[in-house]
């Protein structure tokens, strides 16, 4: 019987030590993780505006961002204004096929001038192809004023985008994000 109590006591002590260690590591690393998340967000915004920065120097990224970008929120729409050109970018998000999709889209009037996927959890090799540079570049020059419609023909016009083969649900999700997000943007911000 004493052997059983000794084993239970040892397991409790081990559990306390392990959970305390994990809590300590979390406490020490969470500021670093948050800073890296903020830097990644800043890089995304700088990228959609085509602003160059030193990728190896975090402080340089932060400084460039602070000098060139103004963040603001208008009726729950997160906007970014590039101070030199006056261009605007908007953060849009919605449900994808397997999880949330977040994007940042730079606009020059009604025309898309930059597009970047910030977050996605789509199927690797299929829906996750929305992160490929070729797919993201295909949105540049599109007219965003009425949203963008997904097509499967491969000949997308100014108000359309080509669906990803094998990822129809992800493409439909993007279509909904564009429709809802751009409608709000043009109603609330552009008026």
Secondary structure, DSSP 8 states (H G I E B T S, - for coil): -HHHHHHHHHHHHHHHHHHHHHHHHHHHHHHHHHHHHHHHHHHHHHHHTT----TT-HHHHHHHHHHHEEEEEETTEEEEEETTT--EEEEEEEE-SSSEEEEEEEEETTEEEEEEEEE----TTTGGGGGSHHHHHTTTT-B-TT--EEESSS---TTEEE--TT-HHHHHHHHHHHHHHHHHHIIIII-
